[in-house]
């Protein structure tokens, strides 16, 4: 099992994975990226077996976008 803090810094690939989940494009994500985001509590399985962002995942994604805007 993957063990990683929910507050750990996210790599660009992980941020892209969060964006794809938010956009509903999970079919092109690698399973290990999904498992990592699940383990971090940033994503969860939805009722259809897909993936959805948790509240923490949504907040991390918004914070990431805000950070990019201010750079």
N, C-alpha and C positions, 0 to 999 in steps of 0.2 A: 504494500500500500504506500502511496505517495504521502509524505508528510511535509507540509510547507505552510508557513504562517500566512494568514490572510492579508497581513500588512506588508509582506515582502515586496520588494520592487519587482515590477513586471517587465519582461523583455519586450522588445518590439513585436515579436511573434505572438506573445501572449496577449498584448494589447490588440493586435489584429484579430485574434481569436475572439476576444470580448466584443469587438465591433461586429464580427460576422454573426455571433450569437444574437446580438441586439437587432441585427438586420434580418434574422431568420435564415441565414445561410450557413447552416451547420454541416451540410453534407460534404463540404470541401475541407473540413477540419480533420486533422489527424487525431485518432482516438487518444493518444497520450496527452495532447494539449487539452482535450476535453476533460480527461481524468484529472489533470492537474488543477484545472479551474474548479472542478467539482470538489476536490480535496481542500482547496483553499476557501471554499464556501462562496465563490464568486459566481458560480453557475449551478444549476440543478436540473434534473430531468423534469420535463413537463408531463402533463397527463397523457400526451400522445407518444411519449418515448423520445421526444426531441430534447433540446436544451433551451433553457431560458436563463436570463441573468437574475441573480438574487438582488435584493436591495443593496447589499454591499458591492456586488458587481456593477450595478448601475452607478453607484456613487464613485467607484474607482474609474469607470469609463468617463464620467462627467469631469472628474478631477483631472484626468489625463488630457481631455480636450481643452479644458480651461488652461492648463499648463502650457500646452502647445500654442494657444492664442497669445499668451503673455510673453512668449519668447520672441 
